Amino acid sequence: MAAAMGEIAKTLPGYIGIESTRDADGFAITVSYWESEEAIKGWREHAKHAIAQKIGKERWYEDYILRVAKVERQYGFK
């Protein structure tokens, strides 16, 4: 389901990218990046995404936390 949602997200206006990881105990974090609050709302309200969220609550997740944050700048080193 995560892969399918990732493919759908890529097609939506304002999509920038996604990062995801899971540890050996099953703890996972996924961060998706969007250009605006409007783009985030579009993703939140997408019909297939809403279905995936419902299934996730019923089958896969005991709990989860959703955070919406603004990235002001990014630094890196390679």
RAVENWO-V442116 format. One record per residue. RES is the residue in three letters. SS is DSSP state (2 for helix, 1 for strand, 0 for the rest). OMEGA is omega as a letter, one per 20 degrees, with the letter a starting at -180 (none if undefined). BURIAL is b if it has 16 or more other ideal C-beta (glycine too) atoms within 10 Angstrom, else e. Layout:
res=RES ss=SS omega=OMEGA burial=BURIAL
res=RES ss=SS omega=OMEGA burial=BURIAL
This chain:
res=MET ss=0 omega=a burial=e
res=ALA ss=2 omega=r burial=e
res=ALA ss=2 omega=r burial=e
res=ALA ss=2 omega=r burial=e
res=MET ss=2 omega=r burial=b
res=GLY ss=2 omega=r burial=e
res=GLU ss=2 omega=r burial=e
res=ILE ss=2 omega=a burial=b
res=ALA ss=2 omega=a burial=b
res=LYS ss=2 omega=a burial=e
res=THR ss=0 omega=a burial=e
res=LEU ss=0 omega=r burial=e
res=PRO ss=0 omega=r burial=e
res=GLY ss=0 omega=r burial=b
res=TYR ss=1 omega=r burial=b
res=ILE ss=1 omega=a burial=e
res=GLY ss=1 omega=a burial=e
res=ILE ss=1 omega=r burial=e
res=GLU ss=1 omega=a burial=e
res=SER ss=1 omega=r burial=e
res=THR ss=1 omega=r burial=e
res=ARG ss=1 omega=r burial=e
res=ASP ss=0 omega=a burial=e
res=ALA ss=0 omega=r burial=e
res=ASP ss=0 omega=r burial=e
res=GLY ss=0 omega=r burial=e
res=PHE ss=0 omega=a burial=e
res=ALA ss=1 omega=r burial=e
res=ILE ss=1 omega=r burial=e
res=THR ss=1 omega=r burial=e
res=VAL ss=1 omega=r burial=e
res=SER ss=1 omega=a burial=b
res=TYR ss=1 omega=a burial=e
res=TRP ss=1 omega=a burial=b
res=GLU ss=0 omega=a burial=e
res=SER ss=0 omega=r burial=e
res=GLU ss=2 omega=r burial=e
res=GLU ss=2 omega=r burial=e
res=ALA ss=2 omega=r burial=b
res=ILE ss=2 omega=r burial=e
res=LYS ss=2 omega=r burial=e
res=GLY ss=2 omega=r burial=b
res=TRP ss=2 omega=a burial=b
res=ARG ss=2 omega=a burial=e
res=GLU ss=0 omega=r burial=e
res=HIS ss=0 omega=a burial=b
res=ALA ss=2 omega=a burial=e
res=LYS ss=2 omega=r burial=e
res=HIS ss=2 omega=r burial=b
res=ALA ss=2 omega=r burial=e
res=ILE ss=2 omega=r burial=e
res=ALA ss=2 omega=r burial=b
res=GLN ss=2 omega=r burial=b
res=LYS ss=2 omega=r burial=e
res=ILE ss=2 omega=r burial=e
res=GLY ss=2 omega=r burial=e
res=LYS ss=2 omega=a burial=e
res=GLU ss=2 omega=a burial=e
res=ARG ss=2 omega=a burial=e
res=TRP ss=2 omega=a burial=e
res=TYR ss=0 omega=r burial=e
res=GLU ss=0 omega=r burial=e
res=ASP ss=0 omega=r burial=e
res=TYR ss=0 omega=r burial=e
res=ILE ss=0 omega=r burial=e
res=LEU ss=0 omega=r burial=e
res=ARG ss=0 omega=r burial=e
res=VAL ss=0 omega=a burial=e
res=ALA ss=0 omega=r burial=e
res=LYS ss=0 omega=r burial=e
res=VAL ss=0 omega=a burial=e
res=GLU ss=0 omega=r burial=e
res=ARG ss=0 omega=r burial=e
res=GLN ss=0 omega=r burial=e
res=TYR ss=0 omega=r burial=e
res=GLY ss=0 omega=r burial=e
res=PHE ss=0 omega=r burial=e
res=LYS ss=0 omega=none burial=e
